[in-house]
Amino acid sequence: MLIVDADACPVIDEIIDIAGQYQLNVILVRNFNHFTSRQYPSFVTLDYVDDGFDSADYRIVQLASKQDIVITQDYGLASLLLNKQVTVLHHTGSIYSQDNIEYLLMVRHSSQQMRRARHKTKGPKALTEADRQHFCQQLEKTIRNQ
């Protein structure tokens, strides 16, 4: 199963296309304030959660198990999932691991401290077509290896 932290995920269409090819179910976890009336294929489930802080993250942790693949850009969520031995991918195709998660969390913490001190920080760079292609390649590779 593919579980997607779907509130800000820019590769949902790609995930659905690949899941269809591999006959995998997809759960899109979203806050109610990201409600959509878009119709999805029958193998895609929308799971709406309260708008509260980290509600989607808690739901994803609750849903995910070892054989699942989760797509998120949230390092904190990725850390929790890695502790459950869940495979976790970023929407650029990067794979979270025990080897890189501590560094990513440290960078996130440093950026938060800088923003609190009113220092200007850069946001994430725009997703390129190469990023989308890399994500698709990594997702397919990950599915085949599970």
C-alpha positions in Angstrom: 0.0 0.0 0.0 1.1 3.6 -0.7 0.2 6.2 2.0 0.6 9.8 1.0 1.0 12.9 3.2 -1.2 14.6 0.7 -1.8 18.1 1.9 1.2 19.6 0.0 2.3 16.7 -2.1 3.1 17.8 -5.7 3.4 14.3 -7.2 0.0 12.8 -6.4 -0.9 12.2 -10.0 2.4 10.3 -10.5 1.8 8.2 -7.4 -1.7 7.2 -8.6 -0.4 6.4 -12.1 2.4 4.1 -10.7 0.1 2.5 -8.1 -2.4 1.7 -10.9 0.4 0.0 -12.9 1.4 -2.1 -9.9 -2.2 -2.7 -8.7 -1.5 -1.1 -5.3 -3.9 0.7 -3.1 -3.3 4.4 -2.2 -4.4 6.3 0.8 -4.3 10.1 0.5 -4.3 11.5 4.1 -5.4 15.2 4.1 -6.7 17.8 6.6 -10.3 18.8 6.1 -9.2 22.3 5.0 -7.7 20.5 1.9 -11.0 19.0 0.9 -11.4 18.2 -2.8 -14.3 17.0 -4.9 -11.9 15.5 -7.5 -12.8 11.9 -8.4 -10.0 9.3 -8.0 -9.8 5.7 -9.3 -11.3 3.1 -7.1 -8.0 2.0 -5.6 -7.5 5.5 -4.1 -9.0 6.3 -0.7 -9.2 9.8 0.8 -8.7 9.8 4.5 -9.6 13.2 6.0 -8.4 14.3 9.4 -9.1 17.2 11.7 -7.3 20.5 10.9 -5.3 20.3 14.1 -1.5 20.5 14.2 0.1 17.2 13.1 -3.3 15.4 12.7 -2.4 14.0 9.3 1.0 12.9 10.7 -0.6 11.0 13.6 -3.1 9.3 11.2 -0.3 8.2 8.9 1.7 6.7 11.7 -1.4 4.9 12.8 -2.1 3.5 9.3 1.4 2.6 8.2 3.0 -0.8 8.7 6.3 -2.4 7.7 5.2 -3.4 4.2 3.9 0.0 3.2 5.5 2.9 1.4 4.9 6.4 2.7 5.5 9.6 0.7 6.1 12.7 2.8 8.2 15.8 2.9 8.0 16.0 6.7 11.2 14.9 8.4 9.6 14.5 11.8 7.0 12.1 10.3 9.7 10.3 8.4 11.6 9.7 11.6 8.6 8.2 13.4 7.9 5.9 10.4 11.5 4.8 10.2 11.2 3.6 13.8 8.3 1.4 12.6 10.5 0.1 9.8 8.3 1.7 7.1 9.8 2.7 3.8 9.6 6.5 3.4 10.2 8.6 0.3 10.4 12.3 -0.2 8.5 13.7 -3.2 11.8 14.4 -5.0 12.7 10.7 -4.8 15.1 10.9 -1.9 14.8 7.9 0.4 14.8 8.6 4.2 17.0 6.3 6.2 18.4 5.9 9.6 21.7 7.2 8.1 20.3 10.5 7.0 17.3 11.3 9.2 19.3 12.8 12.1 21.0 15.2 9.8 17.7 16.2 8.2 16.1 16.8 11.6 19.1 18.9 12.7 18.9 21.1 9.6 15.2 21.5 10.1 15.8 22.5 13.8 18.5 25.0 12.8 16.2 26.6 10.2 13.4 26.9 12.7 15.7 28.6 15.1 16.8 31.1 12.4 13.2 31.9 11.5 12.3 32.5 15.2 15.3 34.9 15.4 13.7 36.6 12.3 16.5 35.6 10.0 15.5 35.1 6.4 15.7 31.5 5.2 15.1 30.0 1.8 12.2 27.8 1.2 12.3 24.6 -0.8 13.3 25.0 -4.4 10.7 24.5 -7.1 10.1 20.9 -8.1 11.6 20.3 -11.6 10.6 17.8 -14.2 13.9 16.0 -13.4 12.8 15.8 -9.8 9.4 14.3 -10.9 11.2 11.7 -13.1 13.6 10.8 -10.3 10.7 10.4 -7.9 8.9 8.1 -10.3 12.0 6.0 -10.9 12.7 5.7 -7.1 9.0 4.8 -6.4 9.0 2.1 -9.0 12.3 0.8 -7.8 11.1 0.8 -4.2 7.9 -1.1 -5.1 9.8 -3.7 -7.1 12.2 -4.2 -4.2 9.6 -4.7 -1.5 
